[in-house]
Amino acid sequence: MQLALLSNQLLSNQMPRIDSASWPAWLLFYLMPWFLLVDSISGGLQQLPGALLWSLMYKALLLSVLLWQLILWRSKALVLLLGLLLLALSGPLYSYLTLAALQNVGAAGFLATELPLLIKALAPLLAFSFFCHFCLRYPAAFVVMIDRLMLLSFGVIVVNLLLGLAGFGYTAYQPMDNVVQPFLGLKGFFYSTNELAAVLLVVSGWLLWRSWPLHKARYGLISLLTIASALLLLTKTGLLGSLMLVFAIPLLSAKAGFYRQYRRQIAVALLLALSGLLVLIWQAEALLRAAGLYDKLAYAFQQRGVLGIVLSSRDLYLSVVWQQTEQHYALLHRLFGVGVAGVSVLLKKYFIEIDLFDLMVFYGVAGAAIFGLTFGQFFYSSFRQLSKHPLAATLLFINVLLLGVAMLAGHILTSGMLWLPWALLNAAVFNTLLITAMPVTTPAIPRGTDERSA
């Protein structure tokens, strides 16, 4: 049903067939689309006593099977990722060996503290390597999998927010001292609001691109649901990113000569958009009060000015973490990272929530390399395919958005929910079926009468 809803002119003889020798890939083909539903169910069950971390176990299963398939395919990327993993653990290991407060934790405590975040950071590159191999070997199965995963994930997000409106699940934010905020946002049974907002951008970006331009009514429906979901989540990431995606994708998907042919209509549309933006600025206070955000933003502005609104005090966390680690650790130690535990023994609030700096503090040069390699690989892939694949421009735009989010709000490389759809979307630019499935908008050449009949 999902394939029928979203596929664009895929032929019946292109339906997925996966070689029996690639049984891990076959298993992942059926398990991966349900990952966000498992996340939601696991979040709901956490309210019960003695609940297990079902989401963590499910993702551990996915990563284990994925890793095994890459070993069978003899992926060279595994050598690089293993090297980064070992380098990243060297600094935290030194912290455990030299800090008295950590020496009684043991090997199990060390791995339980340091590995989860590091695996999250490496997961996008690991999954990207798998999806690139999978896409080249089984292009039709890849299209089915990405359509199913994105559609199911979008549905899970919408259903969770509807449950939130009905009074179930969690609010997006906790009440703040000195701030009277009537509406705290909704996120259903998910834990991290910022992570969910980033997933919404990736998932809706794919669905919007698949809908435009053949199914404009569907595009409109998905746009409305995306913006409504972002409003309920109440994050700057979701609100700004969703609006930018909805308006940018038709422009990014335009064919050659589009801007020249429709320059007057585009000028009128830009003028209307500018007028709308001015009206929004004029009525900003009333709109923010209606959304329940005014008191929170006003408090942040009073405390730290415009930077307080943009960064939500993350610059303050950065300054404190940097000063504390500089005071208590040697330069060489900080160069290789002091680990999650190395910061947590100094500060209760040890996450800066800016991905680059979090990874640098925890894992030093290896953390910076993971950040740079992930975004570098994704930017390179999308940029290289700009002239070859219709998805590349939209993908490049989404990656730019996510880089901005990573540097302003975090929860991109340190997310447990984003790595799978993000890596899948970036691998999609190597799928040739998605090129042939897009509509051909070149006008037909006018022909005269057939002279052979004369």
N, C-alpha and C positions, 0 to 999 in steps of 0.2 A: 504493500500500500504506500509506504514511504517513497519507494522508488518511482511508482507511478505518479505520485504527487509532484515530485521535484525534478525528475530526469528530463532532459531536453533532447528529444529525438535519438535516444540510445536504441540501437537495433537489438532485436531479440537474440540474434546470434552472438551478441556481446555480453550475455548474461554470465555471471561469475562462475569460473571453474578453477579450483585451486588444486594443484598437484598433491597427491596423497603423501609425497615425501616432505611436503611443507605443512605437516599437521599442526605445528605451533601457530603458523600464520592462519590456518583454517580455524583454529580455536579462537584466536584473537579476533578474527572477522566476526564471530558471533558474540563474543564477550564484550568487546570494547564499546559498542554503542550504548550500553546500559550503565556506564560508569557514573554518570551524574545522578541517575535514579538511585543507585546504590548509595551515593553520597547523601542524598536527601533522606532516604530511609534510615541510614545509619545515624544521621543527625536527629531524627525523630525518636529513635530508640534510645538515644543517650539520656533521655529524661527518665528512663526506667532504671530501677536499681540493678546493679550487676550487668549492665549492658556491655556488649563486646564492641570493639572498634571494627565493625564490618567493612567500612570504607577502606581503612588501612590495609586489612587483609586482602580485600578485592584488588586494590592497586598493587599490592605486593605480588599477588598472583599474576596480574597483567605484566608487570615488569619482569618477573622471573621467566615467563613464557616468551616474552619479547626478547630477552637477553639470550635465551637458549636458541631461538630462531636465528638471531644474528651470528651466533657462534656456528651454527650449521651452514649459514651462508658465507662464513669467513669474512665478516665485515672488518675492514681495516680501521674503521672508526673506533672500534672497541679498544684498540691499543692506546689511542689518544685519550679516551675517556678514562681508562684505567690509570694512565699516568697522571691525569688531573686529580683523580680520586686520591691516589697515594700522596701526591704533593700537598693537596688540601688538608689531609689528615696529619701531616707532619707537625705543623704548628700547634694544633689542639693537643696532640699526643705529648708534646713537650710540656704543655700546661699541666696535664694530668701527672706527669712525672716529677714536676718541680713545685707545684702548689700544694701546700699541706692540706688545704680544705678539700682537695679533689683526690688525694692519694688512696683514700679508703673506698672509693666508688667501685673500683674493679673494672675489668675489661667490658663486662656487659653494660655497666653504667656509662662507660665512655662511648661505646657504640650507640647506645640508645639515645644519648644526648646529641652526639655530633653527626651521626649518619643520616637521620631523617631529612634535615634541612639540606645537606649536601646532595642527597639523592634527588630531592626536589629540584635543585639547581641544575643537576646534570640530566634530568629526565627529558627536557625538550630536545636536546641534541641526540640522546639515545633513541627517542621515539622518532625523530626526524630521519635518522639513519635507517631505521626499520621501514618507515613508510616510503622512503625513496626506493629501497629494494622491492618492496611489495608493489609499488606503483609500476615499476618497470616489468615485473614478472606477471602481474595480474591486474592490468589497467581497468578492466570492467568491474572486477571485484572491488577495486579501490573506490570507484565512483559510487557503487552501491553502499559501501561502508561509510564514506564521508557523508553521503546524503542521509543515511539512517542515523548516524551519530549526531549530526547537527540538528536534525529535525526532532529527534527524541530529547536531546538536551534542551532545545528551545521550549518544547512542550513541558518538560519537567520544571523549568524556571517559571513559566507562566502559571502552571498548576500550583506551585508552591506559593507564589504571590497571591493567587486567588484564595488559597487556604489561609494566608496571612490576613487578608481582608475579612475572612470569616472568623478571625479570632484565634487561629491556631499558629503554632510555631513561635519564632522569636522576632523581636524588633531589630531593626538594622543598627540602632545605636542605643547605648545606655544613657539614662538621665545624667546631666552634668550639673555640678554645683554652680550656682550663680547664673544659671541659664534656664529660663522657662520656655520649653519647647513642646508645644502641644502634640506634634506628630513626630515620632522617632523613626519612621520608615519601617519597611517590612522586608523579610528575607525568607519567610517560610521556615523550613527545618534545616537550612544551611547555617554554617557557623560564621564564615568570614564574608562580610558585606563587600569589601573591596575586591576580593577574589571573584565573587559572583558577578560583580559589575564587569570585570575584565572578560570573564567567560561569555557574558551576554554580548559584548562587542564582537568577539570572534565568531560566535555561533550565528548571531543575526547578520553579521557581515557576509557570511557564506550564503545564507538563505536569501538575503537581498540581492546578492550578485546572481544567484541562480534564477531568481524571479524576473530580473530585468534583462531585456525589454519585452520578452514574449508574454509575460503574465503581469501586466501593470496593476490589475485589481489585487492580485496576491501580494505584489510589492507594497501596495498601499496598506493592506491588512497587516503584513509583517512589520511595516514601519510604525503603524499605530501601536501594535503590541510591544514593540521594542521601546518606544518612547514612554509608553505607560509603565512598563516594567522598570525603566530607569527612574521615573518619577517616584515609584513606590520604594525603590532601593535607596533613593535620596543621597546618591554619591555624585560628586563633581565629575568623576571618571565616567560614570554611566550616562549622566545627563548630557554633558558636552560631547562625548564620544558618539552617542547614539544619534544626536542631531546632525553631527558632522557626517556620519556614515550615510544617513538617509538622503542627505542632499548631495553628497560627493559621488556616490556610486553611479548614478546615471551619467554624470560628467566624466568620470573615469572610464566608463564603459563605452564612451562615444567612439564612433568609427572615424577614420580619416576624412577630413573635409566637413565634419559636423559643425564645428565652431564657425567656419566661414559661411556655411549654408544657412545657419540659423542665428547669425550674429545679432540681428535685431531682437529676436525673441529672447536670446540669452541676456542682452542688455536690459530688456524690460524686467526679466526675472531677477537679475541682480539688483535693479533699482527697487523692486518690491521687497526683496530680502533685506536690503539696507534700511528701507522704511520700517519694516517689521522689527529689525534690530533696534532702531531708534525708539520705537514704541515700547519695546521690552525694557530698554534702559530707563525710559521715562516712568514706566510703571513698575520698576524693579522692586521697590519697597513693598508695594501691595502684593505682588506676586510671591515674593519671599515670605511674607507674613502668611499668605494663603497656604503655602507649602510647608509652613512650620519651620523654616530655616533662618528666619530673620534674626531671632535672638542669638542663635548660635554663631552666625557670621558676624553679628555686631560685637559680640563678646570677643571673638578672635581678633577682630580689627582693633578693638580698644587695647588688647594685650600686646599685639605684635605688628599692627598695621596690615598693609596689603599682603606682606609675606606670611603673616599668620593665617590669612584666609587661603592662600595658595598652597602652603606647605603644611597647614594644620599643626604647627609647632614642631615639625620634624627637623627643622634647622636647629632648634634648641636641643633636641635629643642627640643630634649629630655632634654638637659642640660638647655636650656633657660626656658622651661615650668616648669621643676622641681625646678629651682632656684626661679622663680617668685611665684609659689604657696607656696613654703616653706617660702618665705619672707612675704607673705600677709595673710596666713591662718594658724590656729593653727593645731597642730599635730592630735588631735582628729577629727577635721573637715576633714583633708586630709585623715584620716583613712576611713571615710565613703564617700569620694569623694566630690569634690567641684562643680561638674556639668559642662556641656558644657558652660553655661553662666558664671559660675564662673571663667573659664579660658579666655573666649572671652572678658571679661571686662578688662583683663590685657594685652592681646596680640592679634594682628590681625591674626597671624598665630598660631592658637591654637591646631591644629591637629599635633601630632607627626608623625603619619602614621606608627606606630608600634603598633599592636593591643593590646598587653598585657598592655603596658604603657598608651595608650589612655584610655582603660577601667579602669585602676587603678586610673588615675588622675581624670577621670570624676565620677566614681562610687565606688572607694575605694575597700574594701575587697569583695564587691559584684561583682565588675567588674573582679577582679582576679579570683573569684570563677566561674563566667560564662565562662571565657577563659579556666580555668582548667577543668571544667566539660565537656565542649563541646569537646575539644580535647581528654580528658581522656575517655569519653564515646565512641568516634569514634575509638580511638586506641584499647580500650578494646574489642569492638565488632569485629573488623577486626582480631585482634590477636587471640581471642577465636575461631574464625571460620577457622583458617589457615588449620587445618587438616580435616575440614568438607566441605568447600566450595571452588570451584576453583577460585572464584572472590577475595577471602580474601587477597591473597598476593598482587595482583594489587591494591586493595583498600588501604591496609596498606602503600604501596609505595606512592600512591597519597596523603594520609593523611600526610605522612612525608614531601612531597613536600610542601603542603599547610601550614604546621606548619612553615617550613623554610620561606615561603613567608610572613606569618603573622608576623614573628619576624624581617624580613629584609625590607619588602615593605608595609606591612599592607594590608588593604582592603580585609580581609577574613571574620572575624567576624563582621566588620563594613560595609559589602557589602550589598546592596539591591538586587543584582542579583544572588549571589552565593548560598544563603541559601537553595533554593528549589532543584536544581540539586545535591548539596552536600549531603543534608539529604537523598534524594532519593537513591543516590548511596550507602550510608552507610547502609541503610535498606535492600539493595538488597542481602546482605550476609545471610539473613534469609529466602530467597526464595528457596524452595526445587526444584521448576520446573527448575530453572537455573542450578541446578546440573545435573538433568536428561537430560537437553537439550544439555549439552556439549558432544563432541564426545568421544567415547571410543577408545583409541589408543592401548589397549592391543592386541598383535598379536594373531591370532587364533591358537589353538593347532593343530599341524599336525596329521591327522588321517590316518590310514592304510585302507585296503580294508574291507568291511563289511563282517564279518565271517558268518553272518546269511545266506548269499546268496550261501555259499559253500555247 
